[in-house]
Amino acid sequence: MATAKITTQHTYDIPAQLTYLEWHDHYETEKPFMVIRYPDDPPEMTGGNVTFKEGEEETIHDIRGHEDDFTLDGNGFLFTHAPTSLAPSDFLDDEKIKTKYLPECEAYLKGLLDADQVIIFHYRVRNTITSDDPYSDTGPARSAHVDLSSQTIRERIRNRYPDRADFLLSGRVRLINLWRPINGPIQNWPLAVCDGNTLPEKNLVLTERIRTRDKAIARFVVHSPAMKWYYQSGMEDGTLLVLKNYDSHAEEGGVARYSAHCSFPLPTAGPDTPPRESVEVRAVVLNYPRDDPSLVEPKPAISNVDSASITV
């Protein structure tokens, strides 16, 4: 698994200080946690025992023109041209997202990853209006992180498919994010992604994210100078970022397990810069086991885009 290299200096490489988890020794004796606020939660719904800080200045490399040098299994992410049939205004309508966009995402992932089943369980439309609120869950995600732990992913599969979980978890399990702007080109707060080959495992801290409606365990990143970060300048609506947050096959070696990500402000942005708007979809992608006849075949497929179980 080789680290991709951009050998030429690009005009739009950006020096930036990304936001990282600040290490404290008490993480070794008590579980790190933070409280995340939904838009309708009261402002006092905050708390936790973790803190964040800006890291050292580092270069965020512009991937434009070098997109083909990066792959999902090789680096943990890819940028690809994948237009949607929805207009920007359609993303204001939850029903259109659920009935049109999510099926598009399911079909795309099945084709890209030759998947047997795609379970979409989360989507969110983000904007920068709440970017100054670090506890909001609707503004750009500013702290470097990997979305969910393997434990959380497996628990969600067992909760949703208790009769099929052993079969599903015996195959290849991936957690994939699909992220795109919906008012491109992006002029501020683009999404930066870390080459999974440069992300030290010891710098990832399991942290419980607590909301009023649910909780999950994510991995937040402590800064390391070894990490290499990338973004795409002027990202348009027709471009899709495919981002890996977990891959059970990475245990075998040679495959990127995940890529950390976060948003960062552009120095060219000003008070009149349009706010960034984006949509992200999170899905578990399953490839059924092929070589173990002792496993029970799955029951007839349940709808993979189940609005009753989708969190927004």
C-alpha positions in Angstrom: 0.0 0.0 0.0 1.9 3.0 -1.2 1.4 6.6 -0.3 0.5 8.7 -3.3 2.7 11.7 -3.9 2.0 14.9 -5.7 5.4 15.9 -7.0 4.6 19.3 -8.4 3.8 22.4 -6.3 0.2 23.4 -7.0 -1.0 27.0 -7.0 -3.8 26.2 -4.6 -1.9 24.2 -2.0 -2.9 25.8 1.3 -0.9 26.4 4.5 -3.4 25.7 7.3 -3.7 24.8 11.0 -6.2 22.0 11.3 -8.1 21.3 14.5 -7.0 18.2 16.5 -7.9 16.5 19.7 -5.7 17.7 22.5 -4.1 14.8 24.4 -4.7 14.5 28.1 -3.4 11.8 30.4 -6.9 11.3 31.9 -7.9 9.6 28.6 -6.0 6.6 29.9 -8.2 6.2 33.0 -11.6 7.6 31.9 -13.5 7.3 28.7 -13.2 10.4 26.4 -16.6 11.8 25.6 -18.3 14.9 24.2 -21.9 16.1 23.9 -23.1 17.1 20.5 -26.1 19.4 20.1 -28.9 19.0 17.6 -30.3 22.3 16.1 -33.4 22.2 18.4 -31.4 21.3 21.6 -30.9 24.1 24.1 -27.4 25.8 24.1 -26.6 24.4 27.5 -26.6 20.9 26.0 -22.8 20.8 25.9 -20.1 19.1 27.9 -17.4 16.4 27.8 -13.9 15.7 29.0 -12.1 16.4 25.7 -10.6 19.5 24.3 -9.4 20.5 20.9 -6.6 22.8 19.6 -5.1 24.0 16.4 -2.1 21.9 15.2 1.1 23.1 13.7 0.9 24.8 10.3 0.9 22.1 7.6 0.2 22.0 3.8 -3.2 20.9 2.6 -2.3 19.7 -0.9 -4.6 20.5 -3.8 -5.5 17.2 -5.5 -6.9 18.8 -8.6 -5.4 17.3 -11.7 -4.1 14.3 -9.7 -7.4 12.7 -8.7 -6.4 9.4 -10.5 -3.4 9.0 -8.2 -5.6 8.2 -5.2 -7.8 5.2 -4.6 -10.3 4.1 -2.0 -8.3 0.9 -1.0 -4.9 2.5 -1.5 -5.4 5.8 0.3 -8.9 5.7 1.9 -10.6 8.2 -0.4 -11.2 9.2 -4.0 -12.6 12.2 -5.8 -14.7 11.3 -8.8 -17.1 12.9 -11.3 -20.6 11.6 -10.3 -23.4 14.2 -11.0 -26.7 13.9 -9.3 -30.2 14.3 -10.8 -31.2 16.6 -8.0 -31.1 20.4 -8.2 -29.5 22.3 -5.3 -33.0 23.4 -4.0 -34.1 19.7 -3.9 -31.7 19.1 -0.9 -34.0 21.3 1.2 -36.7 18.7 0.8 -36.1 15.6 3.0 -38.6 13.6 1.0 -36.7 14.2 -2.2 -33.4 13.2 -0.5 -34.9 10.0 0.7 -36.8 9.0 -2.4 -34.3 10.2 -5.1 -30.8 11.0 -3.7 -30.4 8.0 -1.4 -31.3 5.5 -4.1 -28.8 7.2 -6.4 -26.2 6.7 -3.7 -27.1 3.1 -3.1 -26.8 2.3 -6.8 -23.5 4.2 -7.1 -21.9 2.3 -4.2 -23.1 -1.1 -5.5 -21.5 -0.4 -8.8 -18.3 1.1 -7.5 -17.7 -1.6 -4.9 -19.4 -4.6 -6.5 -21.5 -4.8 -3.3 -24.2 -7.3 -2.4 -26.0 -4.9 -0.1 -25.8 -1.2 0.8 -27.4 0.0 4.1 -27.8 3.7 4.2 -28.4 4.8 7.8 -27.5 8.5 7.9 -27.5 11.6 5.9 -27.0 15.3 6.7 -27.2 18.6 4.9 -24.6 21.0 6.3 -24.0 24.7 6.0 -21.6 27.2 7.4 -24.1 29.4 9.1 -23.4 27.5 12.3 -19.6 27.2 11.7 -18.8 29.2 14.8 -20.5 26.8 17.1 -18.2 23.8 17.8 -21.0 21.9 19.5 -23.4 22.1 16.5 -23.8 19.0 14.4 -24.9 20.9 11.3 -22.0 23.2 10.5 -18.7 22.0 8.9 -16.9 19.3 11.0 -13.8 21.2 12.0 -12.0 18.6 14.2 -10.0 15.8 12.4 -11.8 12.5 13.0 -12.9 9.1 11.6 -16.7 8.8 11.9 -17.4 5.6 13.7 -15.5 2.8 15.5 -15.7 -0.8 14.3 -17.6 -1.7 17.5 -20.3 0.9 16.7 -20.7 -0.3 13.1 -21.1 -3.9 14.2 -23.6 -3.0 16.9 -25.7 -1.1 14.4 -25.8 -4.1 12.0 -26.7 -6.4 14.8 -29.5 -4.1 16.0 -31.0 -3.7 12.6 -30.6 -7.3 11.3 -30.4 -9.5 14.4 -31.3 -12.7 12.4 -28.7 -12.0 9.7 -25.9 -10.3 11.5 -23.6 -13.3 11.8 -23.8 -13.8 8.1 -23.4 -10.1 7.2 -20.5 -9.6 9.5 -18.7 -12.7 8.2 -18.1 -10.9 4.8 -16.4 -7.7 4.0 -17.9 -4.7 5.9 -17.1 -1.1 4.9 -18.4 2.2 6.2 -18.3 4.7 3.4 -19.2 8.4 3.3 -20.4 10.1 0.1 -19.8 13.9 0.3 -20.5 16.6 -2.2 -21.2 20.4 -2.3 -24.6 21.5 -3.3 -23.8 25.2 -4.1 -20.4 24.8 -5.7 -17.8 25.7 -6.4 -16.7 25.6 -2.8 -15.2 29.0 -1.8 -14.7 28.3 1.9 -14.5 25.4 4.4 -13.6 22.6 1.9 -13.3 19.1 3.3 -9.7 17.9 3.8 -8.9 14.2 3.8 -5.9 12.4 5.2 -4.0 9.7 3.3 -4.8 6.6 5.3 -1.2 5.4 4.9 0.1 8.4 6.9 -2.4 8.2 9.8 -0.7 6.6 12.8 -3.1 4.2 14.7 -1.7 5.5 18.0 -2.9 9.0 17.2 -6.6 7.9 17.0 -8.5 8.2 20.3 -11.8 6.4 20.7 -14.3 9.1 21.9 -18.0 8.7 22.7 -20.2 11.3 21.0 -23.4 11.8 23.0 -26.5 13.3 21.5 -30.0 13.6 23.0 -31.3 10.9 20.5 -28.3 8.6 20.2 -24.7 8.0 20.9 -21.7 6.5 19.0 -18.0 6.1 19.3 -15.8 7.9 16.9 -12.0 8.3 16.5 -10.6 11.8 17.0 -7.1 12.5 15.8 -4.1 13.8 17.8 -1.8 15.7 15.5 1.2 13.9 13.9 3.7 15.6 11.5 3.6 12.3 9.5 0.0 12.9 8.2 -0.5 14.2 4.7 -3.7 16.1 3.9 -5.5 16.8 0.6 -8.5 18.7 -0.7 -9.8 19.7 -4.2 -9.8 23.4 -5.0 -13.1 24.8 -6.3 -15.0 21.5 -5.8 -18.2 21.5 -7.9 -21.6 19.9 -7.3 -20.9 17.2 -9.9 -17.8 15.9 -8.0 -18.2 13.3 -5.3 -15.8 12.5 -2.5 -15.9 8.9 -1.5 -14.4 8.4 1.9 -13.7 5.2 3.8 -14.3 5.2 7.6 -13.9 1.4 8.2 -12.9 -1.7 6.2 -12.9 -5.2 7.8 -10.5 -6.3 5.0 -7.8 -3.9 6.1 -6.9 -6.4 8.8 -5.3 -8.5 6.1 -2.9 -5.7 5.2 -2.4 -3.8 2.0 -5.7 -2.0 2.2 -6.3 1.4 3.7 -8.5 1.0 6.8 -9.8 4.6 6.8 -9.1 8.2 6.1 -9.6 11.0 8.7 -11.3 14.2 7.6 -12.2 17.7 8.6 -13.1 21.1 7.2 -10.8 24.1 7.2 -11.2 27.8 6.3 -9.7 29.2 3.2 -7.5 32.4 3.5 -9.2 33.8 0.3 -12.6 33.8 1.9 -14.2 37.1 3.1 -17.4 38.4 4.6 -19.2 38.2 1.2 -18.1 34.7 0.4 -21.2 32.5 -0.1 -21.7 30.0 2.7 -20.7 26.4 1.9 -23.6 23.9 1.6 -23.0 20.2 1.3 -24.7 16.9 1.7 -23.2 13.7 3.1 -24.5 10.2 3.2 -23.1 7.4 5.4 -23.6 3.8 4.4 -22.5 0.3 5.4 -21.4 -1.5 2.3 -21.5 -5.3 2.5 -19.9 -8.0 0.4 -21.3 -11.4 1.4 -18.9 -14.2 2.4 -18.2 -16.6 -0.5 -16.1 -19.4 0.9 -17.8 -20.6 4.1 -20.6 -23.1 3.4 -21.4 -23.3 7.1 -22.9 -19.9 7.1 -26.6 -19.5 6.7 -27.7 -17.7 3.6 -29.4 -14.4 4.2 -33.2 -14.0 4.2 -34.8 -12.0 1.3 -33.3 -8.5 1.3 -35.0 -5.8 3.3 -35.2 -2.3 1.9 -31.7 -0.8 2.1 -33.0 2.8 2.2 -35.3 2.5 5.2 -36.6 6.0 6.2 -37.7 4.8 9.6 -34.1 4.0 10.6 -32.3 6.9 8.9 -30.9 9.6 11.2 -30.4 13.1 9.8 
